[in-house]
Amino acid sequence: MLQYGLIHNRKGIIGKDGKALIQIRAYDRKRYKYLSTEIRIEPKQWDKEKMKVTPNHAQYIKLNRVLESKITRLEDYEISLASQGKECSLTMIEQFHLNGKVTITFNEFVDYELKNSTLSSGTIRQQKVFYNKLNEFSPNTVFSQLDYDFCCRFEKFLVDKKLHQNSIAKEFKNFKKFVNLAVAKDYMELGKNPFLKYKVKSVPSKKIHLTSEELNRIEELEFTDWEFKNARDIYLFGAYTGLRYGDISSLKKSDIIKLEDGSWNLDIRMRKTSNLLLLPLHKLFNGRPKELIQKHSELHKHSEKCFKCFSNEHQNRLLKLIAKLAKIDKRLAFHSSRHSFGTNLLNHGICIEVVQGLMGHTKIQQTQEYAQLLNISVNRELDRIW
């Protein structure tokens, strides 16, 4: 809950009548709002330590009761919100104090949810991109404006900014998440949700992946710069394990189960899906994942982490340069390592159900996309006949 206090003459200005205002100070994580109580007294009539009107004021008992009741009213409002599963912000408290009701905008709602989000930093960064575009399009959006027409105009705004259709779909995916959250917290009625009718289409995108030969070209590159070496190794580890960047960056040495026979198994819970994943590092791609872990464990002996990762953005910048040096004419980003893992396993004849398990896919359809990318089922049937 927010914290409340009382402060007298905050600005240090005494009126002509020798009195100054008492204000309620609402506090939340180093942020403040000052709310007027409309009560003015002389400096000698205020106890700063006890935050009370002193007995040398003729009506000190009544005034202290009024001040206490004003704070109690705000606390009761917070409790009523909490009982409905709603969060309370300083802006909401200010509006309730002034008007007896809250008229928070959708923009303020999104801002508050972002500041109090427990999601991963990468997800929050993506959602902030949507928030910035929303503010650019409509900085003071009230909930009643969120209808089918608003969605149409917002989509046109994004089209005019030359965003790709799939980028627009991504922004609307975040838009929909916040609208659904607003409905769940009773800021909007369920029947007013514009996404009951409004749909944004995405177009199939080509999954970039590297062949085994292209991965070998990257592996054979010689660097003197540590950043390039590190970015290359982390990418290769992703291509040999299928792990997402967030999972690799949080990977700990304690996540590796080492057996006496030389077997190394990776046992983690994936951040994106929370699914458990067990990978035999000593077997995948002739044990290259195990070798990379050993190499970086030596480099970072005093760290609990397996790799010293950059930000995702910096990693991708380095990968683009690495691709040029390896003469790979593909738009390389880190997630292509996961695509490379899936397609190369299938290309080596691993059955699709095993690939599904190794990639942590919950649905076989997700893995089938990789098979379709290579036309594997078609080629195998044709090879069987001819």
C-alpha positions as a Markdown table, in Angstrom:
| # | Residue | x | y | z |
|---|---|---|---|---|
| 1 | Met | 0.0 | 0.0 | 0.0 |
| 2 | Leu | 0.9 | 3.6 | -0.4 |
| 3 | Gln | 2.3 | 5.5 | 2.7 |
| 4 | Tyr | 0.7 | 8.7 | 4.0 |
| 5 | Gly | 2.0 | 11.6 | 6.1 |
| 6 | Leu | 1.1 | 15.2 | 6.9 |
| 7 | Ile | 3.3 | 18.2 | 6.2 |
| 8 | His | 2.8 | 21.9 | 7.1 |
| 9 | Asn | 4.0 | 24.8 | 5.0 |
| 10 | Arg | 5.9 | 22.6 | 2.5 |
| 11 | Lys | 6.8 | 25.6 | 0.3 |
| 12 | Gly | 7.9 | 27.8 | 3.3 |
| 13 | Ile | 5.4 | 30.5 | 2.4 |
| 14 | Ile | 3.3 | 32.2 | 5.2 |
| 15 | Gly | 0.1 | 33.9 | 4.1 |
| 16 | Lys | -0.8 | 37.5 | 5.1 |
| 17 | Asp | -2.9 | 35.9 | 7.9 |
| 18 | Gly | 0.2 | 34.3 | 9.3 |
| 19 | Lys | -1.0 | 30.8 | 8.4 |
| 20 | Ala | 0.1 | 28.1 | 6.0 |
| 21 | Leu | -1.5 | 25.0 | 4.4 |
| 22 | Ile | -1.4 | 21.4 | 5.8 |
| 23 | Gln | -1.0 | 18.8 | 3.0 |
| 24 | Ile | -1.2 | 15.1 | 2.9 |
| 25 | Arg | 1.9 | 13.5 | 1.4 |
| 26 | Ala | 1.2 | 10.3 | -0.4 |
| 27 | Tyr | 4.4 | 8.2 | -1.0 |
| 28 | Asp | 5.1 | 5.3 | -3.4 |
| 29 | Arg | 8.6 | 4.1 | -4.2 |
| 30 | Lys | 10.4 | 7.4 | -4.0 |
| 31 | Arg | 7.6 | 9.3 | -5.7 |
| 32 | Tyr | 5.3 | 11.7 | -4.0 |
| 33 | Lys | 2.0 | 13.5 | -4.4 |
| 34 | Tyr | 0.9 | 16.4 | -2.2 |
| 35 | Leu | -2.8 | 16.7 | -1.5 |
| 36 | Ser | -4.4 | 19.8 | 0.0 |
| 37 | Thr | -6.4 | 19.4 | 3.2 |
| 38 | Glu | -7.7 | 23.0 | 2.9 |
| 39 | Ile | -6.7 | 23.4 | 6.6 |
| 40 | Arg | -4.4 | 26.4 | 7.4 |
| 41 | Ile | -2.8 | 27.1 | 10.7 |
| 42 | Glu | 0.1 | 29.1 | 12.2 |
| 43 | Pro | 3.6 | 27.5 | 12.3 |
| 44 | Lys | 3.6 | 27.5 | 16.1 |
| 45 | Gln | 0.3 | 25.4 | 16.1 |
| 46 | Trp | 2.0 | 22.5 | 14.2 |
| 47 | Asp | 4.0 | 19.6 | 15.7 |
| 48 | Lys | 6.3 | 18.5 | 12.9 |
| 49 | Glu | 7.4 | 15.3 | 14.7 |
| 50 | Lys | 3.9 | 14.0 | 15.6 |
| 51 | Met | 2.4 | 15.5 | 12.4 |
| 52 | Lys | -0.5 | 16.9 | 14.5 |
| 53 | Val | -2.1 | 20.3 | 15.4 |
| 54 | Thr | -0.8 | 21.3 | 18.8 |
| 55 | Pro | -3.0 | 22.1 | 21.9 |
| 56 | Asn | -2.4 | 25.8 | 21.5 |
| 57 | His | -4.9 | 25.8 | 18.7 |
| 58 | Ala | -8.5 | 26.3 | 20.1 |
| 59 | Gln | -9.9 | 23.5 | 17.8 |
| 60 | Tyr | -6.9 | 21.2 | 17.8 |
| 61 | Ile | -8.9 | 18.0 | 18.7 |
| 62 | Lys | -11.4 | 18.6 | 15.9 |
| 63 | Leu | -8.7 | 19.5 | 13.3 |
| 64 | Asn | -6.7 | 16.4 | 14.1 |
| 65 | Arg | -9.8 | 14.2 | 13.7 |
| 66 | Val | -10.5 | 15.8 | 10.3 |
| 67 | Leu | -6.9 | 15.2 | 9.2 |
| 68 | Glu | -7.0 | 11.6 | 10.4 |
| 69 | Ser | -10.3 | 11.0 | 8.6 |
| 70 | Lys | -8.9 | 12.4 | 5.3 |
| 71 | Ile | -6.1 | 9.9 | 5.4 |
| 72 | Thr | -8.4 | 7.0 | 6.5 |
| 73 | Arg | -10.6 | 7.8 | 3.5 |
| 74 | Leu | -7.7 | 7.4 | 1.1 |
| 75 | Glu | -6.6 | 4.1 | 2.8 |
| 76 | Asp | -10.2 | 2.8 | 2.7 |
| 77 | Tyr | -10.2 | 3.6 | -1.1 |
| 78 | Glu | -7.0 | 1.6 | -1.5 |
| 79 | Ile | -8.3 | -1.3 | 0.4 |
| 80 | Ser | -11.5 | -1.4 | -1.7 |
| 81 | Leu | -9.4 | -1.5 | -4.9 |
| 82 | Ala | -7.2 | -4.3 | -3.5 |
| 83 | Ser | -10.3 | -6.3 | -2.7 |
| 84 | Gln | -11.3 | -6.1 | -6.4 |
| 85 | Gly | -7.8 | -7.1 | -7.4 |
| 86 | Lys | -6.9 | -3.6 | -8.6 |
| 87 | Glu | -3.6 | -1.7 | -8.1 |
| 88 | Cys | -3.6 | 1.8 | -6.8 |
| 89 | Ser | -1.4 | 4.6 | -8.1 |
| 90 | Leu | -0.5 | 8.0 | -6.9 |
| 91 | Thr | -2.5 | 9.5 | -9.8 |
| 92 | Met | -5.6 | 7.5 | -8.8 |
| 93 | Ile | -5.3 | 8.7 | -5.2 |
| 94 | Glu | -4.9 | 12.3 | -6.3 |
| 95 | Gln | -8.0 | 12.0 | -8.5 |
| 96 | Phe | -10.0 | 10.3 | -5.8 |
| 97 | His | -9.0 | 12.9 | -3.3 |
| 98 | Leu | -10.1 | 15.8 | -5.6 |
| 99 | Asn | -13.2 | 14.3 | -7.2 |
| 100 | Gly | -14.3 | 11.3 | -5.2 |
| 101 | Lys | -13.8 | 9.2 | -8.3 |
| 102 | Val | -11.0 | 8.1 | -10.6 |
| 103 | Thr | -10.7 | 9.0 | -14.3 |
| 104 | Ile | -7.4 | 7.4 | -15.1 |
| 105 | Thr | -6.5 | 7.3 | -18.8 |
| 106 | Phe | -5.6 | 4.1 | -20.7 |
| 107 | Asn | -2.1 | 5.6 | -21.2 |
| 108 | Glu | -1.7 | 6.0 | -17.4 |
| 109 | Phe | -2.9 | 2.5 | -16.9 |
| 110 | Val | -0.3 | 1.1 | -19.3 |
| 111 | Asp | 2.4 | 3.2 | -17.7 |
| 112 | Tyr | 1.5 | 2.0 | -14.2 |
| 113 | Glu | 1.4 | -1.7 | -15.3 |
| 114 | Leu | 4.8 | -1.4 | -17.0 |
| 115 | Lys | 6.4 | 0.2 | -13.9 |
| 116 | Asn | 5.1 | -2.6 | -11.7 |
| 117 | Ser | 5.6 | -5.5 | -14.1 |
| 118 | Thr | 7.2 | -8.7 | -13.0 |
| 119 | Leu | 7.8 | -9.8 | -16.6 |
| 120 | Ser | 11.3 | -10.3 | -18.1 |
| 121 | Ser | 13.2 | -7.1 | -19.1 |
| 122 | Gly | 13.0 | -8.1 | -22.8 |
| 123 | Thr | 9.2 | -8.4 | -22.7 |
| 124 | Ile | 8.9 | -5.1 | -20.9 |
| 125 | Arg | 11.1 | -3.4 | -23.5 |
| 126 | Gln | 8.8 | -4.7 | -26.3 |
| 127 | Gln | 5.7 | -3.5 | -24.4 |
| 128 | Lys | 7.3 | 0.0 | -23.9 |
| 129 | Val | 7.7 | 0.2 | -27.7 |
| 130 | Phe | 3.9 | -0.2 | -27.9 |
| 131 | Tyr | 3.4 | 2.3 | -25.1 |
| 132 | Asn | 5.6 | 4.9 | -26.9 |
| 133 | Lys | 3.7 | 4.5 | -30.1 |
| 134 | Leu | 0.3 | 4.8 | -28.3 |
| 135 | Asn | 1.5 | 8.0 | -26.7 |
| 136 | Glu | 2.5 | 9.3 | -30.1 |
| 137 | Phe | -0.8 | 8.4 | -31.6 |
| 138 | Ser | -3.2 | 9.4 | -28.7 |
| 139 | Pro | -1.5 | 10.6 | -25.6 |
| 140 | Asn | -4.6 | 10.9 | -23.4 |
| 141 | Thr | -6.8 | 7.9 | -24.4 |
| 142 | Val | -9.8 | 7.4 | -22.2 |
| 143 | Phe | -11.2 | 3.9 | -21.9 |
| 144 | Ser | -14.4 | 4.8 | -23.7 |
| 145 | Gln | -12.4 | 5.6 | -26.8 |
| 146 | Leu | -11.1 | 2.1 | -27.1 |
| 147 | Asp | -13.4 | 0.8 | -29.8 |
| 148 | Tyr | -13.2 | -0.8 | -33.3 |
| 149 | Asp | -12.7 | 2.6 | -35.0 |
| 150 | Phe | -9.8 | 3.5 | -32.6 |
| 151 | Cys | -8.1 | 0.2 | -33.6 |
| 152 | Cys | -8.6 | 1.0 | -37.3 |
| 153 | Arg | -7.1 | 4.5 | -36.9 |
| 154 | Phe | -4.2 | 3.1 | -34.8 |
| 155 | Glu | -3.4 | 0.5 | -37.4 |
| 156 | Lys | -3.4 | 3.1 | -40.2 |
| 157 | Phe | -1.1 | 5.3 | -38.0 |
| 158 | Leu | 1.4 | 2.3 | -37.8 |
| 159 | Val | 1.0 | 1.6 | -41.6 |
| 160 | Asp | 1.8 | 5.3 | -42.3 |
| 161 | Lys | 5.0 | 4.9 | -40.2 |
| 162 | Lys | 6.1 | 2.2 | -42.7 |
| 163 | Leu | 5.9 | -0.6 | -40.2 |
| 164 | His | 5.9 | -4.2 | -41.6 |
| 165 | Gln | 2.6 | -6.0 | -41.3 |
| 166 | Asn | 4.1 | -8.4 | -38.8 |
| 167 | Ser | 5.5 | -5.5 | -36.7 |
| 168 | Ile | 2.0 | -4.0 | -36.6 |
| 169 | Ala | 0.6 | -7.4 | -35.5 |
| 170 | Lys | 3.2 | -7.4 | -32.7 |
| 171 | Glu | 2.2 | -4.0 | -31.5 |
| 172 | Phe | -1.5 | -5.0 | -31.5 |
| 173 | Lys | -0.6 | -8.2 | -29.6 |
| 174 | Asn | 0.7 | -6.0 | -26.8 |
| 175 | Phe | -2.2 | -3.6 | -27.2 |
| 176 | Lys | -4.6 | -6.5 | -26.7 |
| 177 | Lys | -2.8 | -7.7 | -23.6 |
| 178 | Phe | -3.2 | -4.4 | -21.9 |
| 179 | Val | -6.9 | -4.1 | -22.9 |
| 180 | Asn | -7.5 | -7.6 | -21.5 |
| 181 | Leu | -5.8 | -6.6 | -18.3 |
| 182 | Ala | -7.9 | -3.5 | -18.0 |
| 183 | Val | -11.0 | -5.7 | -18.5 |
| 184 | Ala | -9.8 | -8.1 | -15.8 |
| 185 | Lys | -9.3 | -5.2 | -13.4 |
| 186 | Asp | -12.7 | -3.7 | -14.2 |
| 187 | Tyr | -11.5 | -0.5 | -15.9 |
| 188 | Met | -13.5 | -1.7 | -18.9 |
| 189 | Glu | -16.6 | -3.8 | -19.4 |
| 190 | Leu | -16.0 | -7.1 | -21.1 |
| 191 | Gly | -18.5 | -6.3 | -23.9 |
| 192 | Lys | -16.6 | -3.1 | -24.7 |
| 193 | Asn | -13.4 | -4.9 | -25.5 |
| 194 | Pro | -12.6 | -3.9 | -29.1 |
| 195 | Phe | -10.7 | -7.1 | -29.7 |
| 196 | Leu | -13.9 | -9.1 | -29.6 |
| 197 | Lys | -14.4 | -7.9 | -33.2 |
| 198 | Tyr | -11.1 | -6.4 | -34.3 |
| 199 | Lys | -8.4 | -8.7 | -35.7 |
| 200 | Val | -5.0 | -7.9 | -37.1 |
| 201 | Lys | -3.5 | -10.3 | -39.6 |
| 202 | Ser | 0.1 | -11.3 | -39.8 |
| 203 | Val | 1.8 | -12.7 | -42.9 |
| 204 | Pro | 3.9 | -15.9 | -42.8 |
| 205 | Ser | 7.6 | -14.9 | -42.4 |
| 206 | Lys | 10.6 | -16.8 | -43.6 |
| 207 | Lys | 12.5 | -18.3 | -40.7 |
| 208 | Ile | 16.2 | -17.6 | -41.1 |
| 209 | His | 18.5 | -20.5 | -40.3 |
| 210 | Leu | 22.1 | -21.5 | -41.0 |
| 211 | Thr | 23.2 | -24.8 | -42.5 |
| 212 | Ser | 25.8 | -26.9 | -40.9 |
| 213 | Glu | 28.3 | -25.6 | -43.5 |
| 214 | Glu | 27.5 | -22.0 | -42.6 |
| 215 | Leu | 27.9 | -22.7 | -38.9 |
| 216 | Asn | 31.3 | -24.3 | -39.6 |
| 217 | Arg | 32.3 | -21.1 | -41.4 |
| 218 | Ile | 31.4 | -19.0 | -38.4 |
| 219 | Glu | 33.2 | -21.5 | -36.1 |
| 220 | Glu | 36.4 | -21.3 | -38.2 |
| 221 | Leu | 36.6 | -17.5 | -38.0 |
| 222 | Glu | 39.6 | -16.2 | -36.1 |
| 223 | Phe | 39.1 | -13.1 | -33.9 |
| 224 | Thr | 41.5 | -11.1 | -31.7 |
| 225 | Asp | 38.6 | -9.1 | -30.2 |
| 226 | Trp | 37.0 | -10.7 | -27.1 |
| 227 | Glu | 33.5 | -9.4 | -27.9 |
| 228 | Phe | 33.5 | -11.1 | -31.3 |
| 229 | Lys | 34.8 | -14.3 | -29.8 |
| 230 | Asn | 32.1 | -14.2 | -27.1 |
| 231 | Ala | 29.2 | -13.3 | -29.4 |
| 232 | Arg | 30.3 | -16.1 | -31.8 |
| 233 | Asp | 30.5 | -18.8 | -29.1 |
| 234 | Ile | 27.1 | -17.8 | -27.5 |
| 235 | Tyr | 25.5 | -17.9 | -31.0 |
| 236 | Leu | 27.0 | -21.3 | -31.7 |
| 237 | Phe | 25.8 | -22.6 | -28.3 |
| 238 | Gly | 22.3 | -21.5 | -29.2 |
| 239 | Ala | 22.6 | -23.2 | -32.6 |
| 240 | Tyr | 23.7 | -26.5 | -31.0 |
| 241 | Thr | 21.2 | -26.5 | -28.1 |
| 242 | Gly | 18.2 | -24.5 | -29.4 |
| 243 | Leu | 18.1 | -22.4 | -26.3 |
| 244 | Arg | 16.7 | -18.9 | -26.5 |
| 245 | Tyr | 19.0 | -15.9 | -25.6 |
| 246 | Gly | 17.2 | -15.3 | -22.3 |
| 247 | Asp | 17.8 | -18.9 | -21.2 |
| 248 | Ile | 21.5 | -18.8 | -22.2 |
| 249 | Ser | 22.1 | -15.5 | -20.4 |
| 250 | Ser | 20.6 | -16.9 | -17.1 |
| 251 | Leu | 22.2 | -20.3 | -17.5 |
| 252 | Lys | 24.1 | -21.4 | -14.4 |
| 253 | Lys | 26.9 | -23.9 | -13.9 |
| 254 | Ser | 24.6 | -25.6 | -11.4 |
| 255 | Asp | 22.1 | -26.3 | -14.2 |
| 256 | Ile | 24.6 | -28.8 | -15.6 |
| 257 | Ile | 24.3 | -32.4 | -14.3 |
| 258 | Lys | 27.7 | -34.1 | -14.7 |
| 259 | Leu | 27.9 | -37.9 | -14.5 |
| 260 | Glu | 31.0 | -40.1 | -14.0 |
| 261 | Asp | 30.8 | -41.5 | -17.5 |
| 262 | Gly | 31.4 | -38.1 | -19.0 |
| 263 | Ser | 27.7 | -37.4 | -19.7 |
| 264 | Trp | 26.6 | -33.7 | -19.3 |
| 265 | Asn | 22.9 | -33.0 | -19.2 |
| 266 | Leu | 21.4 | -29.6 | -19.1 |
| 267 | Asp | 18.4 | -29.4 | -16.8 |
| 268 | Ile | 16.5 | -26.1 | -16.8 |
| 269 | Arg | 13.0 | -24.5 | -16.8 |
| 270 | Met | 12.6 | -22.4 | -19.9 |
| 271 | Arg | 11.8 | -18.7 | -19.1 |
| 272 | Lys | 9.3 | -18.2 | -21.9 |
| 273 | Thr | 7.1 | -21.2 | -21.4 |
| 274 | Ser | 8.1 | -22.4 | -17.9 |
| 275 | Asn | 8.5 | -25.9 | -19.4 |
| 276 | Leu | 11.2 | -28.2 | -18.1 |
| 277 | Leu | 13.9 | -29.1 | -20.6 |
| 278 | Leu | 16.6 | -31.8 | -20.4 |
| 279 | Leu | 19.4 | -31.7 | -23.1 |
| 280 | Pro | 22.2 | -34.2 | -23.5 |
| 281 | Leu | 25.1 | -31.7 | -24.1 |
| 282 | His | 27.6 | -34.5 | -24.6 |
| 283 | Lys | 25.6 | -36.0 | -27.5 |
| 284 | Leu | 24.2 | -33.0 | -29.4 |
| 285 | Phe | 26.3 | -32.1 | -32.5 |
| 286 | Asn | 29.2 | -34.3 | -31.4 |
| 287 | Gly | 29.4 | -32.7 | -28.0 |
| 288 | Arg | 30.1 | -29.1 | -29.2 |
| 289 | Pro | 27.7 | -27.6 | -26.5 |
| 290 | Lys | 29.7 | -29.4 | -23.8 |
| 291 | Glu | 33.0 | -28.1 | -25.2 |
| 292 | Leu | 31.7 | -24.5 | -25.3 |
| 293 | Ile | 30.5 | -24.8 | -21.7 |
| 294 | Gln | 33.9 | -26.1 | -20.6 |
| 295 | Lys | 35.7 | -23.3 | -22.5 |
| 296 | His | 33.6 | -20.5 | -20.9 |
| 297 | Ser | 33.6 | -22.1 | -17.4 |
| 298 | Glu | 37.4 | -21.8 | -17.6 |
| 299 | Leu | 37.2 | -18.2 | -18.8 |
| 300 | His | 34.7 | -17.2 | -16.0 |
| 301 | Lys | 35.9 | -19.4 | -13.1 |
| 302 | His | 34.5 | -17.1 | -10.4 |
| 303 | Ser | 31.1 | -16.6 | -11.9 |
| 304 | Glu | 28.0 | -18.8 | -11.3 |
| 305 | Lys | 26.9 | -18.1 | -14.9 |
| 306 | Cys | 28.0 | -20.3 | -17.8 |
| 307 | Phe | 28.4 | -17.3 | -20.2 |
| 308 | Lys | 29.0 | -13.6 | -19.9 |
| 309 | Cys | 26.2 | -12.3 | -22.2 |
| 310 | Phe | 25.7 | -8.9 | -23.7 |
| 311 | Ser | 22.4 | -7.2 | -24.2 |
| 312 | Asn | 20.3 | -8.8 | -26.9 |
| 313 | Glu | 20.7 | -5.7 | -29.1 |
| 314 | His | 24.5 | -5.7 | -28.8 |
| 315 | Gln | 24.7 | -9.4 | -29.5 |
| 316 | Asn | 22.6 | -8.9 | -32.7 |
| 317 | Arg | 24.8 | -6.0 | -33.8 |
| 318 | Leu | 27.9 | -8.2 | -33.5 |
| 319 | Leu | 26.2 | -11.1 | -35.3 |
| 320 | Lys | 25.5 | -9.0 | -38.3 |
| 321 | Leu | 29.3 | -8.2 | -38.6 |
| 322 | Ile | 30.2 | -11.9 | -38.0 |
| 323 | Ala | 27.8 | -12.9 | -40.8 |
| 324 | Lys | 29.6 | -10.5 | -43.2 |
| 325 | Leu | 33.0 | -11.8 | -42.2 |
| 326 | Ala | 31.8 | -15.4 | -42.8 |
| 327 | Lys | 30.3 | -14.3 | -46.2 |
| 328 | Ile | 26.8 | -15.4 | -45.1 |
| 329 | Asp | 24.3 | -13.3 | -47.0 |
| 330 | Lys | 21.5 | -13.6 | -44.5 |
| 331 | Arg | 20.0 | -11.1 | -42.0 |
| 332 | Leu | 21.3 | -12.8 | -38.9 |
| 333 | Ala | 19.7 | -12.2 | -35.5 |
| 334 | Phe | 20.2 | -14.4 | -32.4 |
| 335 | His | 16.8 | -16.3 | -32.7 |
| 336 | Ser | 18.1 | -17.7 | -36.0 |
| 337 | Ser | 20.3 | -20.0 | -33.9 |
| 338 | Arg | 17.1 | -21.7 | -32.6 |
| 339 | His | 15.8 | -22.1 | -36.1 |
| 340 | Ser | 19.2 | -23.5 | -37.2 |
| 341 | Phe | 19.0 | -26.1 | -34.3 |
| 342 | Gly | 15.6 | -27.3 | -35.3 |
| 343 | Thr | 16.2 | -27.5 | -39.1 |
| 344 | Asn | 19.6 | -29.1 | -38.8 |
| 345 | Leu | 18.3 | -31.8 | -36.5 |
| 346 | Leu | 15.6 | -32.6 | -38.9 |
| 347 | Asn | 18.0 | -32.5 | -41.8 |
| 348 | His | 20.2 | -35.1 | -40.0 |
| 349 | Gly | 17.2 | -37.4 | -39.9 |
| 350 | Ile | 16.1 | -37.0 | -36.3 |
| 351 | Cys | 12.4 | -37.8 | -36.1 |
| 352 | Ile | 10.1 | -34.8 | -35.5 |
| 353 | Glu | 8.8 | -36.0 | -32.1 |
| 354 | Val | 12.3 | -36.1 | -30.7 |
| 355 | Val | 13.0 | -32.6 | -32.2 |
| 356 | Gln | 9.8 | -31.4 | -30.5 |
| 357 | Gly | 11.1 | -32.6 | -27.1 |
| 358 | Leu | 14.6 | -31.1 | -27.6 |
| 359 | Met | 13.1 | -27.7 | -28.5 |
| 360 | Gly | 10.6 | -27.7 | -25.7 |
| 361 | His | 7.6 | -27.3 | -28.0 |
| 362 | Thr | 4.3 | -28.0 | -26.4 |
| 363 | Lys | 2.6 | -28.6 | -29.8 |
| 364 | Ile | 3.9 | -30.7 | -32.7 |
| 365 | Gln | 2.6 | -28.0 | -35.1 |
| 366 | Gln | 5.4 | -25.7 | -33.9 |
| 367 | Thr | 8.0 | -28.2 | -34.9 |
| 368 | Gln | 6.3 | -29.0 | -38.2 |
| 369 | Glu | 7.0 | -25.4 | -39.3 |
| 370 | Tyr | 10.7 | -26.4 | -39.4 |
| 371 | Ala | 10.0 | -29.5 | -41.4 |
| 372 | Gln | 7.9 | -27.5 | -43.9 |
| 373 | Leu | 10.8 | -25.0 | -44.2 |
| 374 | Leu | 13.0 | -27.8 | -45.6 |
| 375 | Asn | 10.2 | -29.7 | -47.4 |
| 376 | Ile | 11.5 | -32.7 | -45.5 |
| 377 | Ser | 8.4 | -34.9 | -45.6 |
| 378 | Val | 8.0 | -34.2 | -49.4 |
| 379 | Asn | 11.6 | -35.0 | -50.1 |
| 380 | Arg | 11.6 | -38.2 | -48.1 |
| 381 | Glu | 8.5 | -39.5 | -49.9 |
| 382 | Leu | 10.1 | -38.7 | -53.3 |
| 383 | Asp | 13.4 | -40.3 | -52.3 |
| 384 | Arg | 11.5 | -43.4 | -51.2 |
| 385 | Ile | 10.0 | -43.8 | -54.7 |
| 386 | Trp | 12.8 | -42.5 | -56.9 |
